[in-house]
């Protein structure tokens, strides 16, 4: 301590372990060290860069940051108040660093200070940002989202500025300005915990006031997302909005959806779908801050893709149209497609609120012209009829996967319907039919194909049930009826009543008990 001849006093002192506790929403500091000097005009603290201190803000950052400070902090009279500032302060943490400059000014009337500070942030691992969220200003749902979303990558070109009266923080009415910007390189961002993360994210990031905006690109499970945006316009009462869109291959898209919650309810569907070809996809997430539920949705635009379901014996080319999805499932109505080179229309539905029958997990329908022999190729129990049909007709093929009871396995089934116009039945009477004559037919086939019993009705002319086990095929036909009992273990049994019956031709076609012409062998009429 020294006094100059003119009466001015100069002071110099060492500081060790200076600190103050956090109170309310104000932070605390422990372990400040350096050399303090001052005179009548102000004071200056030259910080000891070799000493670590702790910055503790429980309600804000929520974690204690151990840092070293290198630089000088000065305090001086500023009008009727006091200011504290620095022309350059290096802050170095274990996994982050920044250079700050600026000041705080306290008015004589009390209250919080006026702040005017800028900072340049070193390249930093993106997950480190979770330790700098001002949590007491953020709703818990947003905190949880950011904690989950910031998985990996690097924040570069980071810079921040805050100016204004801290009594008005966080400046929601533009009384001041808080702005932090940066760029994400090779980021990994998980927009929803149970969906695949976006990888290779290159994006511009901006936190302004009590909101933020992230815009860039990346890929999700191999699907390129040329546009990714996550934004929130206000922490209090606002809505977190995430939008992404891009282009990719159907194969990658199915892989993405197979890793999403959609597969959990429809594993039979996703495990038996395959595809290739171009598709455009968009994704939307809305997370209101409050009691309103999370909403996820989007669409997929197929642009000439190939889809197949090997277990269902289905292959389609040049599939075009739009499918919509949400967190419950998806629906794709009236997609254009080619089935064996012929045009058709495809509709797919899965999940609650999308299927027409609430007892189903999945519903699919294909309307197309199909060769009758092609259909018979899918049912071993009806293979013996193949030489006796010719032509093609408009068919509706419906696949349904019923919701299993008691936690059992979902059992898919196939229903085929047609008026058979264009298909000739070269069978003995009463089943003989010219190609252009209409005759309604319904065929019920369990899936996978070849596994289980096949049922056929031809209007009121006939009902048939057939089953193949090993080398034995059993068929039961009821003429003049739409109902029939279970098939025998082996052979053909014909019953019922009809006005005409070419019995001898039936015997000749099925070859008696031995089974001729590929038939099951006649048991009795």
C-alpha positions, -999 to +999 in steps of 0.1 A: +000+000+000+016+033-010+005+070-011+018+094-038+028+130-029-004+143-045-024+121-021-034+094-044-032+059-030-019+028-048-025-007-036-012-041-046-021-075-032-021-112-039-054-130-041-058-167-032-090-188-033-114-159-038-150-169-044-187-166-038-215-191-036-243-195-060-275-180-048-309-185-065-304-183-102-270-165-098-238-185-104-209-190-079-171-190-083-144-208-063-106-206-063-100-173-081-063-163-078-041-135-091-025-102-084-048-073-075-037-037-080-056-004-078-057+033-072-083+060-069-094+054-105-101+017-103-087-018-098-073-045-119-069-082-113-042-100-132-053-136-131-030-165-124-033-186-155-018-216-138-045-219-112-078-238-117-111-224-105-146-237-105-176-220-120-208-233-104-243-225-117-266-252-105-298-237-119-282-227-152-255-251-165-263-278-139-227-290-138-195-275-123-169-263-149-133-264-139-114-237-159-082-216-159-084-179-167-056-159-184-059-122-187-067-091-167-101-080-154-105-044-144-131-024-124-136+013-126-161+041-118-184+046-147-206+077-142-227+071-111-220+034-113-193+008-117-181-013-146-160-045-147-145-056-179-117-071-199-100-064-232-092-101-235-097-131-213-088-166-221-110-193-206-097-228-209-117-258-197-109-295-199-128-300-232-135-264-244-119-230-247-129-194-256-117-159-257-139-132-242-140-094-241-165-069-228-179-055-196-206-055-170-220-022-156-239-017-124-261+013-119-263+031-085-300+022-082-292-015-079-306-044-098-288-066-123-260-052-144-259-041-180-239-067-200-219-062-232-197-092-238-185-111-269-167-144-272-150-165-298-153-203-291-126-229-300-136-259-320-154-281-295-170-315-295-207-310-299-218-331-269-199-306-247-226-280-255-249-300-232-230-285-203-237-250-213-275-250-216-291-223-195-315-249-181-336-227-157-348-208-187-356-240-207-386-263-203-377-298-192-389-313-225-364-292-245-336-300-221-343-337-225-344-333-263-311-314-265-294-339-241-304-367-264-300-349-297-264-337-294-245-370-299-214-363-318-195-340-342-176-307-338-188-271-333-165-247-352-165-210-358-184-205-326-191-170-314-214-154-290-226-119-281-249-107-253-258-071-247-286-055-227-299-050-192-299-084-174-331-074-156-347-080-190-329-114-197-335-134-219-346-104-240-378-119-253-392-084-261-360-073-279-348-052-249-313-066-256-296-092-277-283-127-270-269-144-300-247-175-303-237-189-337-215-217-350-212-244-375-216-282-369-191-304-388-196-342-392-223-340-366-244-369-352-278-356-341-306-379-328-338-360-334-359-387-316-345-413-292-360-443-308-353-433-344-319-436-362-296-406-357-287-381-385-250-386-393-225-365-413-245-334-404-231-301-418-252-273-404-253-237-393-265-232-357-279-201-341-293-195-306-310-161-305-329-149-275-350-177-261-350-198-293-327-215-317-324-225-353-303-253-369-301-256-407-280-280-427-278-315-443-268-350-434-279-386-438-302-409-418-295-447-420-281-442-455-309-419-467-294-385-478-312-356-462-303-325-482-324-303-459-324-306-421-339-279-399-345-279-361-360-247-346-378-233-316-393-198-315-396-195-277-388-216-247-420-207-229-451-221-247-431-226-279-429-257-301-398-276-311-400-282-349-378-306-368-380-309-405-359-330-429-362-340-465-340-357-490-336-384-517-324-419-516-330-455-525-360-474-513-336-501-500-321-475-476-355-461-467-368-495-457-337-500-436-344-467-419-380-474-412-370-509-400-349-493-373-377-470-362-406-476-338-428-485-368-412-519-370-420-528-334-458-530-342-454-545-377-423-568-377-441-592-401-445-564-426-410-548-424-392-581-423-408-592-455-405-560-476-377-554-500-372-527-526-349-508-549-352-476-568-355-438-563-376-422-536-380-388-520-387-386-483-396-359-457-398-361-419-416-338-395-414-337-357-434-314-335-428-313-297-449-286-279-436-274-246-464-284-222-489-312-220-496-316-257-482-348-272-453-354-295-463-356-332-442-373-358-451-375-395-438-374-430-442-388-465-423-409-490-426-403-528-418-434-548-405-425-583-404-458-602-393-482-575-393-519-574-411-535-544-413-571-534-426-592-506-411-627-511-430-643-484-463-631-500-451-640-535-454-604-547-432-584-570-440-550-584-421-527-608-423-490-615-442-482-583-451-445-582-470-425-557-470-411-521-471-428-488-477-409-455-465-421-421-467-410-385-457-425-351-486-450-354-480-464-388-484-455-425-508-454-454-502-454-492-533-452-514-536-459-551-499-463-559-493-469-596-474-502-603-466-528-628-473-564-620-457-588-645-457-559-670-493-550-665-505-519-648-521-521-614-530-501-583-515-507-548-528-496-514-509-503-481-521-495-446-504-502-412-510-491-377-537-477-355-558-450-373-547-462-407-560-497-411-597-500-420-602-530-396-590-522-361-583-559-356-555-558-382-519-546-379-515-544-417-536-543-448-524-543-484-545-545-516-533-549-552-557-543-581-542-558-613-548-581-643-532-614-635-529-647-654-549-674-637-521-699-640-497-675-622-521-675-593-523-712-591-485-714-590-487-698-556-509-725-541-495-761-542-529-776-532-544-762-564-516-771-588-536-799-603-561-773-617-534-755-637-538-773-670-576-765-669-576-727-667-566-702-694-566-664-697-563-634-673-587-613-653-588-583-631-580-594-596-580-578-562-554-593-539-558-583-502-531-592-476-542-588-440-521-593-409-544-597-379-534-583-345-524-614-324-543-623-293-524-629-260-490-619-274-490-646-300-474-643-335-492-623-361-506-646-388-510-631-423-536-642-448-543-635-485-577-630-500-581-630-538-613-618-556-623-615-593-652-618-616-631-641-639-640-622-670-612-631-694-605-665-678-618-698-691-624-727-669-619-759-689-635-781-663-664-806-664-698-792-657-710-775-636-677-756-634-672-751-671-670-714-680-663-695-712-636-668-709-660-638-713-687-651-689-686-636-654-683-658-624-674-643-590-646-661-572-630-657-538-598-675-528-584-675-492-548-685-488-528-685-455-493-670-457-465-679-463-477-694-495-479-732-495-484-733-457-520-742-447-554-747-462-568-730-493-605-721-496-622-712-529-658-702-537-672-698-572-704-679-567-730-705-556-717-731-580-690-745-558-671-742-525-637-759-523-612-765-495-578-781-502-546-788-482-513-804-491-491-822-466-460-836-480-469-856-511-506-859-502-532-834-514-568-836-500-596-817-518-633-814-508-658-798-532-694-789-524-714-782-555-743-757-554-730-741-522-707-715-508-697-735-478-678-768-475-664-790-448-627-796-442-607-815-469-598-852-465-562-861-458-558-873-494-579-875-526-608-856-540-643-857-525-672-841-543-706-836-527-736-813-529-762-809-555-763-795-591-785-796-621-758-809-643-727-830-636-703-846-660-693-873-635-673-894-660-653-864-671-645-856-635-633-892-629-612-890-660-597-857-651-586-866-615-576-902-625-595-922-600-580-932-567-545-932-582-546-896-593-541-889-630-533-857-649-516-844-618-549-846-598-553-856-562-571-889-570-609-893-567-621-905-533-659-904-539-687-884-555 
